[in-house]
Amino acid sequence: MATNKVALQVRLDEKVHAKLRIVAEEEVRSLNSQIEYFVIKGIQKYEQENGLIELKNF
């Protein structure tokens, strides 16, 4: 298991959570992995529209 992961708590609407569980099951991913996948895709889309986000110290 990766040790460079950050734990955080997310609050979701019940319907969003239920739909997210269905998507994760259909994609054969854990709920956590599905959330991470969606976040990565959202960041990629943001960077395509707004430019690369530069990180210092990474």
C-alpha positions as CSV (number, residue, x, y, z in Angstrom):
1,M,0.0,0.0,0.0
2,A,1.3,3.5,-0.9
3,T,2.5,5.4,2.1
4,N,2.4,8.8,0.4
5,K,-1.4,9.0,0.5
6,V,-3.2,11.7,2.5
7,A,-6.3,10.7,4.5
8,L,-9.2,13.1,4.5
9,Q,-12.9,13.1,5.3
10,V,-15.4,13.9,2.6
11,R,-19.1,14.6,3.2
12,L,-21.4,13.7,0.3
13,D,-25.1,13.9,-0.4
14,E,-26.7,10.5,0.1
15,K,-27.8,10.3,-3.6
16,V,-24.3,11.2,-4.8
17,H,-22.8,8.6,-2.5
18,A,-25.2,5.9,-3.7
19,K,-24.4,6.7,-7.3
20,L,-20.7,6.8,-6.6
21,R,-20.9,3.3,-5.1
22,I,-22.6,2.0,-8.2
23,V,-20.0,3.5,-10.5
24,A,-17.2,2.1,-8.4
25,E,-18.7,-1.3,-8.5
26,E,-19.2,-1.2,-12.3
27,E,-15.6,0.0,-12.7
28,V,-14.3,-2.7,-10.3
29,R,-12.7,-0.1,-8.1
30,S,-12.9,0.6,-4.4
31,L,-15.0,3.6,-3.4
32,N,-11.7,5.4,-2.4
33,S,-10.1,4.6,-5.7
34,Q,-13.1,5.8,-7.6
35,I,-13.1,9.1,-5.8
36,E,-9.3,9.5,-6.4
37,Y,-9.9,8.7,-10.1
38,F,-12.6,11.3,-10.4
39,V,-10.4,13.9,-8.7
40,I,-7.5,13.2,-11.0
41,K,-9.8,13.5,-14.0
42,G,-11.1,16.8,-12.7
43,I,-7.6,18.2,-12.2
44,Q,-6.6,17.1,-15.7
45,K,-9.6,18.9,-17.2
46,Y,-8.8,22.0,-15.1
47,E,-5.2,22.0,-16.3
48,Q,-6.3,21.5,-19.9
49,E,-8.5,24.6,-19.6
50,N,-6.3,26.7,-17.3
51,G,-2.7,25.5,-17.7
52,L,-0.5,23.2,-15.7
53,I,-0.5,23.6,-11.9
54,E,3.1,23.9,-10.8
55,L,3.9,22.3,-7.5
56,K,7.0,23.3,-5.5
57,N,8.8,20.7,-3.4
58,F,7.3,17.7,-5.3
